[in-house]
Amino acid sequence: MINSAVGPKQGRVDSHFHLQRRTVQLISLALAVLVPATGLFRLDPLVGAMVVLGRQVWFADFFLVMGLWILLVSLLVWLYSMAGTVFCGWVCPQNIMAEWANFLTRKLLGKRAEVSLDGTAPIVALTKNKPLNWIVLGLILLLSSMALGLVPLFYFYPPQTVLSFVFWQTDPKLAGSLHWIYGMFVLIILIDVAVIRHFWCQFACVYRVWQHTFKTKETLHVRYDASRSADCTKCNYCVTACFIEIDPRKTDVYDSCINCGECIDACHRLHAKKNEPGLLTFEYGQRKIPKEQVVTFRNNSASMKSRAVGLWILMLVGASFFGWGLWSWEPYHTAVYRADVQNATGNRDYRIEVSNKQFQSGTVEIQVQGLKPDDFQLTHSQVTLSGGGRQSVNLELSSKLSHGIHSFLVRTYDTQGKWKNLFVVHYFSD
């Protein structure tokens, strides 16, 4: 069980969940841009591959792909089992934007200003219901939506390409319809922050169902000290502080609580005036639920300890796969296949395709072993590839090869001596 910090001597309460949450939210927003911008993870639409740690990851890189997803899924399940819906309250960009939009609305339109989708008119203070306030609010929301609309682009393009897009510079990597796609991003974000806000979290978020799947009675939750209920008479300060609009004194295993801690801070601030702790704290462990309220399937839910053992094993497997995938990852890929050459008298042509899975240029040497020099003709014995680029080399076999099967090797290696590959080819000459 964990409680908010309470001074053992004076009963003073130092609860700073609000500041801690704001710090985590700022860090999460920064990571949302830095993770793709630094090459830790993004998608490359030009080559149709993931980018992990600055490397192109193809589906052929089985261990790297499987290890990454096993590790991520197991970490998320562990987080949800331990902390429940804390992601919603501390990290979720939807909630961050909604809270910021609410703050801005109340700053410009009144402390009790509210925008709702329940059909009622917006609540606005009479002294601030002015065209200028509405215009300023709309402009700030629009400009913010335009800035936030750039974030998804970092997951598909490197930073320099995104900058080219921002300054309307020509870049061959940019899709022709990208400005229309960006416009849709901006429109969706603007509608979300201007109108929808927490309505999405309360009624339309499917992701919360995924998190609830792994919650148990032992998951982190808000605990109410019912033994001091007399101190809580006619006080709804915690309910007022909850922007999800629930009563934190009646939380259950499956509810809308996002473990933000705002209600705990509110209760502690109120009782700190009397030099005593609040009635709300965060807690791990069994909830104090009356026996008649306990539902059967909740009793049968997996305990935290047994689930943790399985998750640690799964995380170890995922980390092992991922580590092996990084160690065995190849910076280049070679494919050799028959080439259909137009107007050719015989099908003696092969195409050697070399792909660079790195994002820096490199040079690859190509050799053919197992055939005499007069038995083949190679258009290039060396190719220089740009970052993420690929190039094809034609291999033409001689028409004077004797009848039968001819086996040979196509050997490719980089000039730095860090990678090599052998491709076996069997050719039947008639």
C-alpha positions as CSV (number, residue, x, y, z in Angstrom):
1,M,0.0,0.0,0.0
2,I,1.3,3.5,-0.8
3,N,0.0,6.7,0.6
4,S,0.7,10.4,-0.1
5,A,3.6,11.7,2.0
6,V,2.4,12.7,5.5
7,G,4.6,14.4,8.0
8,P,4.8,12.0,10.9
9,K,5.3,14.7,13.5
10,Q,3.1,17.6,12.5
11,G,0.6,15.8,10.3
12,R,1.5,18.1,7.4
13,V,0.6,16.8,3.9
14,D,2.9,17.5,1.0
15,S,1.0,16.3,-2.0
16,H,2.3,17.4,-5.4
17,F,0.5,15.1,-7.8
18,H,-0.6,18.1,-9.9
19,L,3.0,19.4,-10.5
20,Q,4.3,15.9,-10.9
21,R,1.6,15.1,-13.5
22,R,2.3,18.3,-15.4
23,T,6.0,17.4,-15.5
24,V,5.3,13.9,-16.8
25,Q,2.9,15.4,-19.4
26,L,5.5,17.8,-20.7
27,I,8.1,15.0,-20.9
28,S,5.6,12.7,-22.8
29,L,4.8,15.5,-25.3
30,A,8.6,16.0,-25.9
31,L,9.1,12.3,-26.3
32,A,6.2,12.1,-28.8
33,V,8.4,14.3,-31.1
34,L,11.9,13.2,-30.1
35,V,11.2,9.4,-30.4
36,P,10.6,9.6,-34.2
37,A,12.8,12.6,-34.8
38,T,15.9,10.9,-33.4
39,G,15.2,7.7,-35.2
40,L,14.3,5.6,-32.2
41,F,11.1,4.6,-33.9
42,R,9.1,5.7,-37.0
43,L,7.7,4.4,-40.2
44,D,9.4,5.1,-43.6
45,P,6.7,5.2,-46.4
46,L,9.3,5.4,-49.1
47,V,10.8,2.0,-48.5
48,G,7.8,0.5,-46.6
49,A,9.8,-0.3,-43.4
50,M,9.9,0.5,-39.7
51,V,12.9,2.5,-38.4
52,V,14.1,1.3,-35.0
53,L,17.3,2.9,-33.5
54,G,18.1,4.5,-36.8
55,R,17.9,1.1,-38.7
56,Q,15.5,0.1,-41.4
57,V,13.6,-3.0,-40.0
58,W,12.0,-5.2,-42.6
59,F,9.5,-8.0,-41.8
60,A,12.4,-10.3,-42.7
61,D,14.1,-9.1,-39.5
62,F,11.9,-11.5,-37.6
63,F,13.6,-11.4,-34.2
64,L,13.9,-7.6,-34.1
65,V,10.2,-7.1,-35.0
66,M,8.8,-9.8,-32.7
67,G,11.1,-8.9,-29.9
68,L,10.0,-5.2,-30.1
69,W,6.3,-6.0,-30.1
70,I,6.6,-8.6,-27.3
71,L,8.6,-6.2,-25.2
72,L,6.2,-3.3,-25.8
73,V,3.0,-5.3,-25.2
74,S,4.4,-6.9,-22.0
75,L,5.5,-3.5,-20.6
76,L,2.1,-2.1,-21.3
77,V,0.3,-5.0,-19.7
78,W,2.6,-4.7,-16.7
79,L,1.9,-0.9,-16.5
80,Y,-1.9,-1.4,-16.7
81,S,-1.8,-4.3,-14.1
82,M,0.2,-2.1,-11.7
83,A,-1.1,1.4,-12.3
84,G,-4.4,0.9,-14.2
85,T,-5.5,3.8,-16.3
86,V,-2.7,6.1,-15.1
87,F,-1.7,6.4,-18.7
88,C,-4.9,8.4,-19.4
89,G,-4.3,10.8,-16.5
90,W,-0.5,11.3,-16.9
91,V,0.5,10.7,-20.5
92,C,-2.5,10.5,-22.9
93,P,-2.2,13.4,-25.4
94,Q,-6.0,13.6,-25.7
95,N,-6.3,14.4,-22.0
96,I,-3.4,16.8,-22.1
97,M,-5.0,18.8,-25.0
98,A,-8.4,18.7,-23.4
99,E,-7.1,19.9,-20.0
100,W,-5.2,22.7,-21.7
101,A,-8.2,23.7,-23.8
102,N,-10.4,23.8,-20.6
103,F,-7.8,26.0,-18.9
104,L,-7.6,28.4,-21.8
105,T,-11.4,28.6,-22.1
106,R,-11.8,29.4,-18.4
107,K,-9.0,32.0,-18.6
108,L,-10.7,33.9,-21.5
109,L,-14.4,33.2,-20.9
110,G,-14.7,32.9,-17.1
111,K,-13.7,30.5,-14.3
112,R,-16.8,28.4,-14.8
113,A,-16.8,28.5,-18.6
114,E,-17.6,25.2,-20.1
115,V,-18.1,23.7,-23.6
116,S,-20.3,20.6,-23.7
117,L,-21.8,18.3,-26.3
118,D,-24.9,17.6,-24.4
119,G,-26.9,20.2,-26.4
120,T,-26.7,23.0,-23.9
121,A,-25.3,26.4,-24.8
122,P,-21.7,27.2,-23.7
123,I,-21.4,28.6,-20.2
124,V,-19.6,32.0,-20.4
125,A,-19.1,34.8,-17.8
126,L,-21.2,37.9,-18.7
127,T,-18.2,40.2,-18.3
128,K,-16.0,38.1,-20.7
129,N,-18.6,37.3,-23.3
130,K,-16.9,39.6,-25.8
131,P,-16.0,39.1,-29.5
132,L,-12.4,39.8,-28.8
133,N,-12.2,37.0,-26.2
134,W,-13.8,34.5,-28.6
135,I,-11.5,35.5,-31.5
136,V,-8.4,35.2,-29.3
137,L,-9.5,31.8,-28.1
138,G,-10.2,30.6,-31.6
139,L,-6.9,31.8,-32.9
140,I,-4.9,30.2,-30.1
141,L,-6.7,26.9,-30.6
142,L,-6.2,27.1,-34.4
143,L,-2.4,27.9,-34.2
144,S,-2.0,25.1,-31.5
145,S,-3.8,22.7,-33.8
146,M,-1.5,23.6,-36.7
147,A,1.5,23.0,-34.5
148,L,0.2,19.7,-33.1
149,G,-0.8,18.6,-36.6
150,L,3.0,18.4,-37.5
151,V,3.7,15.8,-34.8
152,P,2.3,12.8,-36.8
153,L,4.5,13.8,-39.7
154,F,7.6,13.0,-37.7
155,Y,6.5,9.4,-37.6
156,F,6.8,9.2,-41.4
157,Y,9.5,11.6,-42.3
158,P,12.9,12.7,-41.0
159,P,13.1,16.1,-39.3
160,Q,14.7,17.8,-42.3
161,T,11.9,16.7,-44.6
162,V,9.3,18.0,-42.1
163,L,11.1,21.3,-42.1
164,S,10.9,21.3,-45.9
165,F,7.2,20.8,-45.7
166,V,6.8,23.6,-43.1
167,F,8.6,26.1,-45.3
168,W,7.0,25.0,-48.5
169,Q,10.3,23.8,-50.0
170,T,10.4,21.2,-52.7
171,D,11.5,17.8,-51.5
172,P,11.2,14.5,-53.5
173,K,10.5,12.6,-50.3
174,L,7.2,14.5,-49.6
175,A,4.0,13.0,-50.9
176,G,2.1,15.1,-53.3
177,S,-1.1,15.1,-51.2
178,L,0.7,15.7,-47.9
179,H,-0.8,19.2,-47.5
180,W,-4.3,17.8,-47.7
181,I,-3.4,15.1,-45.2
182,Y,-1.9,17.7,-42.9
183,G,-5.1,19.8,-43.3
184,M,-7.2,16.9,-42.1
185,F,-4.9,16.4,-39.1
186,V,-5.3,20.1,-38.2
187,L,-9.1,20.0,-38.6
188,I,-9.5,16.9,-36.5
189,I,-7.3,18.3,-33.7
190,L,-9.1,21.7,-33.9
191,I,-12.6,20.0,-33.5
192,D,-11.2,17.9,-30.7
193,V,-9.8,20.7,-28.6
194,A,-12.6,23.2,-29.4
195,V,-15.6,21.0,-28.8
196,I,-15.1,17.3,-28.0
197,R,-12.4,17.4,-25.2
198,H,-13.1,15.0,-22.4
199,F,-16.4,13.8,-24.0
200,W,-14.1,11.5,-26.0
201,C,-12.6,10.0,-22.9
202,Q,-15.9,9.4,-21.2
203,F,-17.9,8.0,-24.0
204,A,-15.9,7.1,-27.1
205,C,-12.4,5.9,-26.0
206,V,-11.9,2.3,-27.0
207,Y,-8.3,2.3,-25.7
208,R,-9.6,2.5,-22.1
209,V,-11.3,-0.8,-22.5
210,W,-7.9,-2.3,-23.3
211,Q,-6.5,-0.9,-20.1
212,H,-9.4,-2.1,-18.0
213,T,-8.8,-5.6,-19.2
214,F,-5.7,-5.9,-17.1
215,K,-7.0,-4.1,-13.9
216,T,-7.5,-6.1,-10.7
217,K,-8.5,-5.3,-7.2
218,E,-4.8,-4.9,-6.4
219,T,-4.1,-2.3,-9.1
220,L,-3.3,1.3,-8.1
221,H,-6.5,3.1,-7.1
222,V,-7.9,6.0,-5.0
223,R,-8.6,5.0,-1.4
224,Y,-11.2,6.8,0.7
225,D,-10.9,6.7,4.5
226,A,-14.5,6.0,5.3
227,S,-13.7,6.0,9.1
228,R,-13.4,9.8,8.9
229,S,-16.5,10.3,6.9
230,A,-17.7,12.9,9.5
231,D,-14.9,15.2,8.2
232,C,-16.4,14.9,4.7
233,T,-19.9,16.0,5.5
234,K,-21.3,18.4,2.9
235,C,-17.9,18.7,1.3
236,N,-17.7,18.0,-2.5
237,Y,-14.3,19.7,-3.0
238,C,-12.8,16.4,-4.4
239,V,-15.8,16.0,-6.8
240,T,-15.4,19.5,-8.0
241,A,-11.7,19.0,-8.7
242,C,-12.3,15.9,-10.8
243,F,-12.5,16.9,-14.4
244,I,-13.8,13.4,-15.3
245,E,-16.9,14.3,-13.2
246,I,-16.9,11.2,-10.9
247,D,-17.0,10.9,-7.1
248,P,-13.5,9.7,-6.1
249,R,-14.9,8.5,-2.8
250,K,-16.8,5.7,-4.6
251,T,-14.2,4.3,-7.0
252,D,-14.4,0.7,-8.0
253,V,-12.3,-1.7,-10.1
254,Y,-14.0,-0.7,-13.3
255,D,-14.9,3.0,-13.4
256,S,-13.9,6.2,-15.2
257,C,-11.1,7.2,-12.8
258,I,-7.8,7.9,-14.5
259,N,-5.6,8.1,-11.4
260,C,-4.6,11.7,-12.0
261,G,-4.5,12.5,-8.3
262,E,-6.2,15.9,-8.6
263,C,-8.9,14.8,-6.1
264,I,-6.2,13.8,-3.6
265,D,-4.4,17.1,-3.9
266,A,-7.8,19.0,-3.4
267,C,-8.6,17.0,-0.3
268,H,-5.2,17.4,1.1
269,R,-5.2,21.2,0.5
270,L,-8.5,21.5,2.3
271,H,-7.4,19.5,5.4
272,A,-3.9,20.9,5.5
273,K,-5.6,24.1,6.9
274,K,-6.4,22.0,10.0
275,N,-2.9,20.5,10.0
276,E,-4.3,17.0,9.3
277,P,-4.0,14.6,6.3
278,G,-6.7,14.3,3.7
279,L,-9.2,11.4,3.4
280,L,-8.0,10.4,-0.1
281,T,-4.8,8.6,-0.9
282,F,-3.4,6.3,-3.6
283,E,-3.3,2.7,-2.6
284,Y,-2.1,-0.7,-3.9
285,G,-3.8,-3.9,-2.6
286,Q,-7.2,-5.2,-2.0
287,R,-10.0,-2.7,-2.0
288,K,-12.2,-2.5,1.1
289,I,-15.4,-3.6,-0.6
290,P,-18.4,-5.0,1.2
291,K,-18.8,-8.7,0.6
292,E,-22.2,-8.4,-1.0
293,Q,-20.8,-6.0,-3.7
294,V,-18.1,-8.3,-4.9
295,V,-18.7,-9.8,-8.3
296,T,-17.7,-13.4,-9.0
297,F,-15.4,-12.7,-12.0
298,R,-13.5,-10.2,-10.0
299,N,-12.7,-12.8,-7.4
300,N,-11.3,-15.0,-10.1
301,S,-9.0,-12.3,-11.6
302,A,-5.3,-13.1,-11.6
303,S,-3.4,-11.9,-8.6
304,M,-0.7,-9.3,-9.1
305,K,2.1,-11.7,-8.1
306,S,1.1,-14.5,-10.4
307,R,0.6,-12.0,-13.3
308,A,3.9,-10.3,-12.6
309,V,5.8,-13.6,-12.9
310,G,4.4,-14.4,-16.3
311,L,5.0,-10.8,-17.5
312,W,8.7,-10.9,-16.4
313,I,9.2,-14.1,-18.4
314,L,7.4,-12.6,-21.4
315,M,9.5,-9.4,-21.1
316,L,12.7,-11.5,-20.9
317,V,11.8,-13.4,-24.0
318,G,11.0,-10.1,-25.8
319,A,14.2,-8.5,-24.7
320,S,16.2,-11.5,-25.8
321,F,14.6,-11.5,-29.2
322,F,15.1,-7.8,-29.6
323,G,18.8,-8.0,-28.5
324,W,19.5,-10.9,-30.9
325,G,17.7,-9.0,-33.6
326,L,19.9,-6.0,-33.1
327,W,23.0,-8.1,-33.0
328,S,22.2,-10.1,-36.2
329,W,20.7,-7.1,-38.1
330,E,22.3,-6.7,-41.5
331,P,22.8,-3.1,-42.9
332,Y,22.4,-4.3,-46.5
333,H,20.2,-6.8,-48.3
334,T,20.9,-8.6,-51.5
335,A,18.4,-10.4,-53.8
336,V,19.3,-12.2,-57.0
337,Y,16.5,-13.2,-59.5
338,R,16.0,-13.9,-63.2
339,A,15.4,-10.8,-65.3
340,D,13.0,-10.7,-68.2
341,V,14.9,-8.7,-70.9
342,Q,12.8,-7.5,-73.8
343,N,13.8,-8.7,-77.3
344,A,16.4,-11.1,-75.8
345,T,17.1,-14.3,-77.6
346,G,17.5,-16.3,-74.4
347,N,16.9,-15.9,-70.7
348,R,20.4,-15.7,-69.5
349,D,20.1,-12.5,-67.5
350,Y,19.9,-12.0,-63.8
351,R,19.3,-8.9,-61.7
352,I,21.3,-8.3,-58.5
353,E,19.4,-5.9,-56.3
354,V,21.3,-4.4,-53.3
355,S,19.4,-2.4,-50.7
356,N,20.9,-0.1,-48.1
357,K,18.9,-0.4,-44.8
358,Q,21.0,2.3,-43.1
359,F,20.3,6.1,-43.3
360,Q,23.9,6.9,-44.3
361,S,25.5,6.2,-47.7
362,G,27.6,3.1,-48.3
363,T,29.6,1.2,-50.9
364,V,29.1,-2.4,-51.8
365,E,31.3,-4.7,-53.8
366,I,29.8,-7.4,-56.0
367,Q,31.7,-10.5,-57.1
368,V,30.6,-13.7,-59.0
369,Q,32.3,-16.9,-57.9
370,G,32.1,-20.3,-59.5
371,L,32.2,-19.1,-63.1
372,K,35.1,-18.2,-65.4
373,P,35.5,-14.5,-66.2
374,D,34.5,-15.2,-69.9
375,D,31.2,-16.9,-68.8
376,F,29.5,-13.8,-67.5
377,Q,29.3,-10.0,-67.8
378,L,28.6,-7.8,-64.8
379,T,27.5,-4.2,-65.5
380,H,28.9,-2.9,-62.2
381,S,31.3,-4.5,-59.7
382,Q,30.7,-1.8,-57.2
383,V,27.7,0.3,-56.3
384,T,27.4,3.3,-54.0
385,L,24.0,3.6,-52.2
386,S,22.5,6.6,-50.6
387,G,20.8,6.2,-47.2
388,G,17.8,3.9,-47.6
389,G,18.5,3.6,-51.3
390,R,18.6,0.5,-53.5
391,Q,20.2,-0.2,-56.9
392,S,20.1,-3.0,-59.4
393,V,23.0,-4.6,-61.3
394,N,22.6,-6.7,-64.4
395,L,24.4,-10.1,-64.7
396,E,24.4,-11.6,-68.2
397,L,25.6,-15.2,-68.6
398,S,27.5,-16.3,-71.7
399,S,25.6,-18.2,-74.4
400,K,28.6,-20.4,-74.8
401,L,28.1,-22.1,-71.4
402,S,28.0,-25.9,-71.8
403,H,24.8,-27.8,-71.5
404,G,23.8,-28.6,-67.9
405,I,23.4,-27.0,-64.5
406,H,25.8,-24.3,-63.5
407,S,26.0,-23.3,-59.8
408,F,27.7,-20.1,-58.8
409,L,27.8,-17.6,-55.9
410,V,27.0,-13.9,-55.9
411,R,29.1,-12.4,-53.2
412,T,28.4,-8.9,-51.9
413,Y,30.3,-7.1,-49.1
414,D,30.7,-3.5,-47.9
415,T,34.0,-1.8,-48.3
416,Q,34.4,-1.4,-44.6
417,G,34.5,-5.1,-44.0
418,K,31.5,-5.1,-41.6
419,W,29.0,-7.1,-43.7
420,K,29.1,-9.8,-46.4
421,N,26.5,-12.0,-48.0
422,L,26.6,-15.1,-50.3
423,F,23.7,-15.8,-52.6
424,V,23.6,-19.2,-54.3
425,V,22.3,-19.4,-57.9
426,H,21.6,-22.5,-60.0
427,Y,21.4,-21.9,-63.8
428,F,20.4,-24.6,-66.3
429,S,21.9,-24.1,-69.7
430,D,20.3,-25.8,-72.7
